[in-house]
Amino acid sequence: MQADLEQLSTSMIDSNEIEVKAVISLNVLVLQCENRMIISKVEERPLDMEKIQAMPGITVYVIKNGDSMWDIAKRFYTTVEEICELNELEEDRVVPGMPLLLVKKVEG
């Protein structure tokens, strides 16, 4: 069995709610039926509003080795979709040295 997370996006609905959308694909060759738990844990943590408010609303981030769009979006409190739209990117692939304009999406 192979499980892949194809898409994951989050949107801040308001200061108390986040909408999470996920597209997961499961590629399975079934020889015998068997129940398996795929997701074992989901953790929810409160936002650090002091840290968020101290961050600039707009910044330019230069991609480093090992960065992914998801990690960047999470670090700067925005979404992959917003980053792609703002930077006019057709796909969410990044390369080291590439600058990205980022706008924080959470206001407290």
QUIGI-V389006 format. One record per pair of residues at least 24 apart in sequence whose C-alpha atoms are under 6 Angstrom apart, sorted by the first residue. I is the first residue (numbers start at 0). J is the second residue. If there is no record, write none. Layout:
# QUIGI-V389006
i:I j:J
i:I j:J
This chain:
# QUIGI-V389006
i:0 j:26
i:0 j:27
i:1 j:25
i:1 j:26
i:56 j:102
i:56 j:103
i:57 j:101
i:57 j:102
i:58 j:100
i:58 j:101
i:59 j:99
i:59 j:100
i:59 j:101
i:60 j:98
i:60 j:99
i:61 j:96
i:61 j:97
i:61 j:98
i:62 j:95
i:62 j:96
i:62 j:97
i:63 j:95
i:64 j:95
i:76 j:103
i:76 j:104
i:77 j:103
i:77 j:104
